């Protein structure tokens, strides 16, 4: 007598479907890269961490003090003052603008040096443009 494979172990089948999902694999790989980077990069009050998150349509940058687990500053393409300036929020030009605005706000808070956390993304394209914009704005890293 043959048993129904789906009735036997549904959780195992669901796990296999998830593993076969290419998107889930990409996200998992980025998370692994992110953890490797985070082991090496630590932000302090004197030299906070500049964390980058890149979604399909937007870009986010945060200044984090890891010693106190506090977010000191955040800038994104969703900010009201930036949304009017940007034609497209998902390109390198927008990322560079975010970097410059981030640097200006960091300077107002008295921060001149940061540690750059690329967040598992390659240092290329929008991530690189954000870093260059922050450097042009006066941040050192």
Phi, psi and omega in degrees: 000131183263132180268155176285124182294330182286331181280339186289301183220082183294326181292327179292319179295320178296319179297319179295320178297319179295318180296328180281348181286117184298323181295317179297323179294320179295316180296317180298319179295319178295320178297322177294317177297320180300316181293324176296318179292317184294333177296330185264337187252121179229132178262141177240180179293323180284325182225082183290168181267131174265101182266135183245135170232134185236117174257183182294323185249348186220171181223139183230142176226134180229145173255120188238134171260104184287338180292325180250003182052051180237142172266118185272329185202145176218140178220139177212171178288349179274353179299140185297321181289334179272330186300326179289328182285325189270131175282315181233133183267357186243032179233176184293328179297317178295321179296320179295319177298317178299318178300317180294315179296320178299315180297318179300314181293324179293320179297322177296329178277355178091015180260125180246339180236139177224167172253128185273125177245106184284352172067032179087355178270153176292146177281079185199152175068236185293324179294317179295319180297320177297316180297317179295320177297320178293322178294318178297328178285349175116357178283147178246132172198000000 
